Amino acid sequence: MLGEREPREISRKINRIRNKGVEFINAEIEEISPQGNSIKTNKQNISYDYLVVSLGVELSPQIVPGLSQAAYNLYDLDVAIRLRDDLVKFSSGNVVILVSGMPYKCPAAPYETALLLDYFFKTRGLRDKINISICTPEPLPMPTAGPQIGQAIKQMLEARNISFNPLIKITSVNSDEKELLFEGNKNVPFDLLVVIPPNLPPKVVKESDLAGEVGWIPVDRNTLKTKFDNIYAIGDVTAIKLPGQYKPDVPLMLPKAGVFAHNQAEVVANNLAVEINGAGSKKEFNGDGSCFLEIGYGKAGYAKGSFYNQPHPFVDMKNPSHWWHWSKILFEKYWLWKWFK
Ligand SMILES: Cc1cc2nc3c(=O)[nH]c(=O)nc-3n(C[C@H](O)[C@H](O)[C@H](O)COP(=O)(O)OP(=O)(O)OC[C@H]3O[C@@H](n4cnc5c(N)ncnc54)[C@H](O)[C@@H]3O)c2cc1C
């Protein structure tokens, strides 16, 4: 978004996992049939002994009228590049970062975006002509991490003069008037709108027997097994209840983040290998995860959590430093090198 790195530096061709002995089939999955142990794609039918579903979320900006026309969708690389090119031309007005629904992947993203934009405009000497605000249905930043972390991030935003508007839900966007319309007739004007689009369960999952009530896949929180013995689900597509409540009668859910997809994948891969080979020992996913929070100036904070902790998740946050920023880059470089060399 700030143009600090080029797409080629953070992307790899996925078919290079063939070097690891993994066959990659590039096709659209149209149907999952747990009873028939098969999936139908637009190219072929594939049968399986074991299935691991990792279809993520379906980004759906179109469900909010006016949103697609008016906003920069931060979760689309091409749009992030367009935003990068347009940011250098922006010199005054209201920048709004909108969280358009919950749940959404990467709970730190809107807050990182606000802090990075503050840094960007400050270093260009324009900050006093630009208001930055966040509008979100959340009560506090990163609510699953608990009130202490939420307050700490809120204070970080206040110190950087970023306004935080919680508990508001978008209904539509008037792109001609450049105005956001929220439930309860609240209006917010904008000159530049950056959005976390609605994250919905993928259609093919929602229409399958794997889906729970809302469309995500309920799984055993330790083994990631679905209600079918030979089908597992990992990552953003899953619904995992946590100890504690979001609000009365609403359970906390495991956030959608790459760190969990990654840790869950290692558990499922290990356990399938043990089951198939009949050797080795099984592992359990323990709900631990961590995330970096980029704040600009080459610094990042670092939050580490035990999300299965009783009576509610426990998360600890380290102060922002250059160390955590470089740790994130090294982490990324290591995994890109390990899997795609
Ligand atoms: C801008 C941004 C920054 C982020 N930063 C962080 C971070 O710092 N730390 C962190 O932990 N997480 C971060 N995340 C979140 C992280 O990227 C996701 O949580 C993670 O990628 C989830 O992995 P997944 O395998 O569940 O889903 P995905 O990575 O989304 O993969 C799902 C795949 O399934 C494919 N698919 C879906 N439907 C079909 C179909 N019908 N047929 C064929 N293919 C299909 C999709 O095209 C996609 O390739 C970030 C996300 C974004 C957008």
Ligand as a Chemical Component Dictionary entry (heavy atoms), coordinates in Angstrom:
data_LIG
# 
_chem_comp.id                   LIG 
_chem_comp.type                 NON-POLYMER 
_chem_comp.pdbx_formal_charge   0 
_chem_comp.three_letter_code    LIG 
# 
loop_
_chem_comp_atom.comp_id 
_chem_comp_atom.atom_id 
_chem_comp_atom.alt_atom_id 
_chem_comp_atom.type_symbol 
_chem_comp_atom.charge 
_chem_comp_atom.model_Cartn_x 
_chem_comp_atom.model_Cartn_y 
_chem_comp_atom.model_Cartn_z 
_chem_comp_atom.pdbx_ordinal 
LIG C1  C1  C 0 -3.767  -7.748  3.425  1  
LIG C2  C2  C 0 -3.740  -8.939  4.352  2  
LIG C3  C3  C 0 -2.786  -9.020  5.358  3  
LIG C4  C4  C 0 -2.756  -10.109 6.206  4  
LIG N1  N1  N 0 -1.777  -10.171 7.181  5  
LIG C5  C5  C 0 -1.740  -11.220 8.021  6  
LIG C6  C6  C 0 -0.740  -11.307 9.040  7  
LIG O1  O1  O 0 0.109   -10.426 9.172  8  
LIG N2  N2  N 0 -0.755  -12.384 9.856  9  
LIG C7  C7  C 0 -1.679  -13.381 9.730  10 
LIG O2  O2  O 0 -1.632  -14.344 10.505 11 
LIG N3  N3  N 0 -2.642  -13.330 8.780  12 
LIG C8  C8  C 0 -2.693  -12.277 7.936  13 
LIG N4  N4  N 0 -3.670  -12.222 6.957  14 
LIG C9  C9  C 0 -4.696  -13.276 6.904  15 
LIG C10 C10 C 0 -4.212  -14.499 6.133  16 
LIG O3  O3  O 0 -3.812  -14.126 4.819  17 
LIG C11 C11 C 0 -5.333  -15.531 6.051  18 
LIG O4  O4  O 0 -5.849  -15.745 7.344  19 
LIG C12 C12 C 0 -4.808  -16.860 5.503  20 
LIG O5  O5  O 0 -4.367  -16.675 4.165  21 
LIG C13 C13 C 0 -5.871  -17.938 5.577  22 
LIG O6  O6  O 0 -5.438  -19.077 4.905  23 
LIG P1  P1  P 0 -6.478  -20.088 4.250  24 
LIG O7  O7  O 0 -5.683  -21.169 3.661  25 
LIG O8  O8  O 0 -7.531  -20.413 5.231  26 
LIG O9  O9  O 0 -7.207  -19.234 3.108  27 
LIG P2  P2  P 0 -6.585  -18.493 1.830  28 
LIG O10 O10 O 0 -5.152  -18.160 2.024  29 
LIG O11 O11 O 0 -7.518  -17.358 1.540  30 
LIG O12 O12 O 0 -6.663  -19.577 0.698  31 
LIG C14 C14 C 0 -7.899  -20.037 0.196  32 
LIG C15 C15 C 0 -7.690  -20.407 -1.249 33 
LIG O13 O13 O 0 -8.823  -21.141 -1.720 34 
LIG C16 C16 C 0 -9.112  -20.690 -3.032 35 
LIG N5  N5  N 0 -10.532 -20.983 -3.337 36 
LIG C17 C17 C 0 -11.639 -20.521 -2.707 37 
LIG N6  N6  N 0 -12.753 -21.043 -3.262 38 
LIG C18 C18 C 0 -12.335 -21.864 -4.261 39 
LIG C19 C19 C 0 -13.031 -22.690 -5.202 40 
LIG N7  N7  N 0 -14.350 -22.800 -5.223 41 
LIG N8  N8  N 0 -12.273 -23.403 -6.088 42 
LIG C20 C20 C 0 -10.928 -23.320 -6.082 43 
LIG N9  N9  N 0 -10.223 -22.547 -5.208 44 
LIG C21 C21 C 0 -10.919 -21.824 -4.315 45 
LIG C22 C22 C 0 -8.799  -19.207 -2.994 46 
LIG O14 O14 O 0 -8.612  -18.706 -4.293 47 
LIG C23 C23 C 0 -7.520  -19.198 -2.164 48 
LIG O15 O15 O 0 -6.392  -19.377 -2.960 49 
LIG C24 C24 C 0 -3.711  -11.137 6.074  50 
LIG C25 C25 C 0 -4.670  -11.054 5.054  51 
LIG C26 C26 C 0 -4.694  -9.978  4.209  52 
LIG C27 C27 C 0 -5.728  -9.912  3.117  53 
# 
loop_
_chem_comp_bond.comp_id 
_chem_comp_bond.atom_id_1 
_chem_comp_bond.atom_id_2 
_chem_comp_bond.value_order 
_chem_comp_bond.pdbx_ordinal 
LIG C1  C2  SING 1  
LIG C2  C3  SING 2  
LIG C2  C26 DOUB 3  
LIG C3  C4  DOUB 4  
LIG C4  N1  SING 5  
LIG C4  C24 SING 6  
LIG N1  C5  DOUB 7  
LIG C5  C6  SING 8  
LIG C5  C8  SING 9  
LIG C6  O1  DOUB 10 
LIG C6  N2  SING 11 
LIG N2  C7  SING 12 
LIG C7  O2  DOUB 13 
LIG C7  N3  SING 14 
LIG N3  C8  DOUB 15 
LIG C8  N4  SING 16 
LIG N4  C9  SING 17 
LIG N4  C24 SING 18 
LIG C9  C10 SING 19 
LIG C10 O3  SING 20 
LIG C10 C11 SING 21 
LIG C11 O4  SING 22 
LIG C11 C12 SING 23 
LIG C12 O5  SING 24 
LIG C12 C13 SING 25 
LIG C13 O6  SING 26 
LIG O6  P1  SING 27 
LIG P1  O7  DOUB 28 
LIG P1  O8  SING 29 
LIG P1  O9  SING 30 
LIG O9  P2  SING 31 
LIG P2  O10 DOUB 32 
LIG P2  O11 SING 33 
LIG P2  O12 SING 34 
LIG O12 C14 SING 35 
LIG C14 C15 SING 36 
LIG C15 O13 SING 37 
LIG C15 C23 SING 38 
LIG O13 C16 SING 39 
LIG C16 N5  SING 40 
LIG C16 C22 SING 41 
LIG N5  C17 SING 42 
LIG N5  C21 SING 43 
LIG C17 N6  DOUB 44 
LIG N6  C18 SING 45 
LIG C18 C19 SING 46 
LIG C18 C21 DOUB 47 
LIG C19 N7  SING 48 
LIG C19 N8  DOUB 49 
LIG N8  C20 SING 50 
LIG C20 N9  DOUB 51 
LIG N9  C21 SING 52 
LIG C22 O14 SING 53 
LIG C22 C23 SING 54 
LIG C23 O15 SING 55 
LIG C24 C25 DOUB 56 
LIG C25 C26 SING 57 
LIG C26 C27 SING 58 
# 
